[in-house]
């Protein structure tokens, strides 16, 4: 079972990433782009995810992943129940979401510095 603390240090450590609180909710941004956000009760983690792949992700593990509300379907976004994720999986989702909002050279540099993946 993952909790916010499993990814907080990672979200702060990723290059160009920084935490913000918006109406009491923890979010991670690169510039003004939010790539990870937690629900107010920190039970759900929303994260950037390719639109064309999200239906397959949700269908593959509906107990874990769900689509955002209809009003947010225009965004590249999926939600996950933190209690259904293990900490390593949560960190991997954060890194993958971060990759969507940073230049490719930063993503490649991260891969060189962390060949075993997010830890």
C-alpha positions in Angstrom: 0.0 0.0 0.0 1.5 3.3 -1.1 1.1 6.6 0.8 2.0 10.2 -0.2 5.2 10.0 1.7 6.4 7.2 -0.7 6.6 9.8 -3.5 7.0 13.2 -1.9 10.8 13.1 -1.9 10.9 11.9 -5.4 8.5 14.5 -6.7 10.7 17.2 -5.0 13.9 15.7 -6.3 13.0 15.3 -10.0 14.6 18.1 -12.1 12.4 21.2 -12.5 9.7 19.6 -10.3 8.4 21.4 -7.2 5.5 20.8 -4.8 2.6 23.2 -4.3 -0.5 23.2 -2.2 -3.7 24.3 -4.0 -6.7 24.4 -1.7 -5.0 22.1 0.7 -4.1 19.5 -2.0 -0.5 18.5 -2.7 0.4 18.8 -6.3 3.7 18.5 -8.2 4.5 20.8 -11.1 7.1 21.5 -13.7 6.7 25.1 -14.6 2.9 25.7 -14.4 2.0 22.2 -15.5 0.7 19.8 -12.9 1.8 16.3 -13.5 0.8 14.6 -10.1 -2.0 15.7 -7.7 -3.4 14.1 -4.6 -6.9 14.2 -3.3 -7.5 16.2 -0.1 -7.6 13.0 2.0 -4.5 11.7 0.1 -6.3 8.5 -0.9 -6.2 9.1 -4.6 -3.2 10.1 -6.8 -4.0 11.7 -10.2 -1.2 11.7 -12.7 -0.4 12.6 -16.2 -1.0 9.7 -18.6 -1.4 9.5 -22.4 -5.1 9.9 -23.4 -4.8 7.1 -26.0 -3.6 4.6 -23.4 -5.8 5.4 -20.4 -8.8 3.3 -21.3 -6.6 0.2 -21.6 -4.9 1.0 -18.2 -8.3 1.4 -16.4 -9.7 -1.7 -18.1 -6.6 -3.8 -17.1 -6.9 -3.0 -13.3 -10.3 -1.2 -12.6 -9.8 -1.8 -8.8 -6.7 0.4 -9.0 -7.2 2.9 -11.8 -10.1 5.1 -12.8 -10.8 7.9 -15.3 -11.0 11.5 -14.2 -14.5 13.2 -14.0 -16.1 13.9 -17.4 -15.2 17.6 -17.0 -11.4 16.7 -17.0 -11.4 14.1 -19.7 -9.8 16.6 -22.1 -6.6 16.4 -20.0 -3.9 13.6 -20.2 -4.9 12.3 -16.7 -5.7 9.1 -14.8 -6.5 8.5 -11.1 -5.2 5.7 -8.9 -6.2 4.5 -5.5 -3.1 4.8 -3.4 -4.1 1.9 -1.2 -4.1 -0.4 -4.3 -0.5 0.6 -5.4 2.7 -0.6 -3.9 5.3 2.1 -3.2 7.5 1.2 -6.1 4.6 1.3 -8.5 3.6 4.7 -7.2 7.1 6.1 -7.7 7.2 4.7 -11.3 3.9 6.4 -12.1 5.3 9.7 -10.8 8.4 9.4 -12.9 6.4 8.5 -16.0 4.1 11.4 -15.5 7.1 13.7 -15.0 8.5 12.5 -18.3 5.4 13.7 -20.1 6.1 17.3 -19.1 9.9 17.7 -19.3 12.1 17.9 -22.3 13.4 14.5 -23.6 17.0 15.4 -22.7 16.0 15.6 -19.0 14.2 12.2 -19.2 17.3 10.6 -20.9 19.6 12.1 -18.2 17.3 10.7 -15.5 17.6 7.2 -17.1 21.4 7.4 -17.2 21.5 8.5 -13.5 18.9 5.9 -12.4 19.4 2.7 -14.6 17.4 0.6 -12.1 14.4 2.9 -12.2 12.9 5.1 -9.5 14.0 4.1 -6.1 
